Every structure is written in structure tokens, then in C-alpha cells.
Amino acid sequence: MTQEQQLCDIGFIGLGVMGKNLVLNLADNGYSIAAFDLDHEKVKEAIALDKEENTSEAARVTGCFSYTELLSKLKAPHLIVLSVPAGEPVDQVSESLIGAGIQPDDIVIDTGNSLWVDTVAREEKYKNNFILFSSAVSGGEEGARFGPSLMPSGSPYAWTRIKPIWEAIAAKVDPATGKPIERTKPGQIVDSGDPCTAYIGPAGAGHYVKMVHNGIEYADMQIICEAYHVLRNGLSLPTEEIADIFAQWNQGPLDSYLMEISVDVLRHKVDGEPLVNLILDTAGQKGTGLWTAVSSLEVGAPAPTISQAVYARSISSFKSLREQASEVLTGPVQKSYSDEEKATFIDELHDAIYCAKICAYAQGFQLMKQAEKEHGWKLDFASIAKIWRAGCIIRAVFLQSITDAFERNDDLENLLLDEFFAKQLNENQQSWRKAIANITLMGIPAGALSSALSYYDSMRSNVLPANLLQGQRDYFGAHTFERVDKPKGKKYHVQWSTDNKEMIKV
Ligand code: 6PG
């Protein structure tokens, strides 16, 4: 067989930002790729990029200009990776592959942020045509290129084929330190350490876990943005100083990728002006945070901090309404603070962020726990925390502590009950409260930070006012209630409309 006729290991469809970087990552790890995109310019671009970076003799990326050509260039059974937008495009590509002659034992991996129920339906729909496997990817452009976090799920048979490839291209963590092993250069590979990928479960489970990752990502980002808002508007600090505070925070328990990039964003200047001051304050969203919030309501696992983060984006998009309201609605007059007051406040804000972050992760993990029960999955939470320690957007030093918590107790119902996290919250809750009280008096919106405190206080309340609520429900709807002084499960109803308001056992 001539070199030209040699068949490739992997087919790749979708050469956008994520796609082309994943292709180069696979190529660095020794896999030959047949690459296709409906936009032929992108195919040429991927070939050119690979030529620039390829130091070996053999071409690593072969361009393909049709689905049929793609299949003809692959070793059988075919292994094809999709990096196309979630939703319709996944079906369009699937149908095209069927048209081009894909076989039932061929594997197609959807790496997009598909809605998990769509993935379940798709696996069923295409099962006679090919094996649809899913593996959401986190880490953005840089992660895709030098090591993402990968959340695979679906056919266990497909996983046996995919596993070595995924373990090769994933980010790696040094097991001794729990910290990412650096990989930053083209051609460089890391073949030691814990790979940030692990089989999550049956179809849909991986996309569900990635959805929750993104929900946590929304909360994490919003918490940082609220802190920025408070420092900017409440303490009137210049952007450079806020960046310095964040950089300092990034040395301690708040050390995370999102904190790190926030420092970079705040320090970036355009014509001497911090870029952040020139960015319009209306946030976009593609839907994964919203899906997480919806799912939390559906399965009854409270995730108020994640939901608040979604609402914060929605409220931000009402720019003109907010402008109108700012003309008619008043808030407190901003006061000035002494340097000492500012320093105390900044310390309290740090603790508030830390506690709110713990609560956001606790909400995300409890949601996955609830979904696991609901859908009959068997999720390994220590392993999920482990594969989020590097590569992904929510990577943080903190994820090692979550890993440890689930390794101590894999049945842990909620992170707040773990001895380490309970200690962190107990030690910092007082300054968290002070920060929230001050932020409220400043009139600065902080839905994520304060909803997390409310979540914390709700979770640690052994008595909540739901007794009155049950009374209200029974009053207008005869919905019945249980009594604290009677055996569990026995239901009572008061005949509220009668004069004697007799209580009956139902
Ligand atoms: C990641 C990101 C990635 C993407 C999200 C966020 O893990 O790499 O989460 O999947 O950036 O889709 O999107 P939105 O903020 O636009 O909803």
C-alpha cells in the first residue's frame, strides 16, 4: 500500500475552533486523522495548520471533501469524532453518514454539548445504522489542543476502543499533588499522570454530567462577577486593583482557571483603557446552564445558586429596561470606606466567595446524585471530581478536596456534610454573612453569593417554616399534612370551612 493509500485511524467531522484543536491533539498523540467539514476552506486550514506543526515525515491529517471520501479513508470498523454544534447538526451529520454507507459496527462520538435526553433518543434511533457514543469535551480551545476533560458515555464496547485514545489526549493530573501536568507546546505529549477522562455511564449520563459541569461553571463565573461588581461599585476600586486582589485570591483556596482568566481579562487594556470597561454588560448563553436549572427543578434537587446565575444572565440582557428602571428606582447612597474598612471587607468577600463556591458545587453534585437515582445510573462522584481537576473550565485546586470527600465516603449525600467542607463553612460563615449584609446595604445585586448563603442556612435548619405552608395548602386545597407528634405517614386534614374546624385523620 502506498503512503497515500494508507487508511487513517480516526475520522473527524467539524473543523471549527474546538474541532481543529482536537484534531491536532489527536495527531500529536500519534493518531492519523481523516478530516472533513462542509466548509472546505476549514479542511484546507486544518491541513495547513498540521503542516506547520508536524515535525514527522508522514502527513498526520488527510483532508476529505465528502462523507463518502471520509469513510473510504478510514480503517474499519470506522471511528468518527463529531465536533459540530449541539442539536440539529448532529442529526444532519448522522443522516449524511448513513447515506454515505456507515456500518452498524462503526462508532460515532458526539463531542458537543447535546441535551442528554436527545443523546438517549439518538442512540436508540441510530442503533441499527451505527453506534452513537457521546463524550462531551470541556476546556475550550486551549483544552481541546493541549488536553481537555472528557466525559464519555454510551456503549461499553465502544468505550473499550475509545479509552486509550481519550486517555492519551485528555489533560493529566499529577497524582502526588492533584495539580495539572503542564502541556503547552505543539508536538508535546504527556503520557503519565491521571487522565481527565473516565467512563461515566450509559447513553446520556456523560452529557448530563457535562450539563451540570456547565451549570456549576455558570455559578462560579457569576460569583466572581458579583465580587468584581462589589469591588468596582461598592468600594470604588480601579480595575487594576481588582485584578491584583483576584490574583492574590488565586494563590489560595480560590485558585482556579476561572479566577485566573478573570485576572487576565481585567488586566487587558485597549488604548490604555481596561477592555472590560468597553465590553457591553449583556451576557450570552447557549443553554446548558438553563438545562441544569430546569433539571434541578424537575428532579427536585435545589440548585438556587446555579439558577441565580442563569437569571443574572437573563436580567443582564434586559439592558434598555434596566436603563429605564435606573432612572426611576432608588437605592442606597454609596458611602466611602476607610482603607481599614476596605481591607476587612475584601477579606470577608473572599470568604463569601469561597463559601458560595462550596455551595454551588454541593448543589451540582447533589443534583447529579438525584439524577442518578431518577435514571438508574451508577455515577462515580470521586471519579467525576477527579476528571474535573484539570482540562475543564471549572478546574480548580478545590476539586481535589471534592475528590477526597467522595473518596472518604462514596455515598456522601451532600458535600456540606463532608468533614472538610463543613469545617470550611463553619469557619467562614460569619464573614460570609457580614459580606452579604454589606453588599445588601450597598444595593449591589449578588444573587449567586446571597442565594448560596440562603441555601446554606436552609440546609442547616432542622426546622423550616414548611409547617405553615402545609397548613396553607390544607386550608385551600385539602392537601393534608403530617404531624410531628404522630407516626410518620399518617395524614391529617382540618375541615377549615366548618365552625368547629375539626381535624380528621385521612
Ligand atoms: C466548556 C464550556 C463550553 C462552552 C459552554 C458555555 O466546558 O468548555 O462549558 O462547553 O463554553 O457552552 O456556553 P455559554 O456560556 O455560551 O452557555
Residues whose N, C-alpha, C, O or C-beta is under 5 A from the ligand:
A	BS01	6PG	V137 S138 G139 G140 N214 G284 Q285 K286 G287 T288 I393
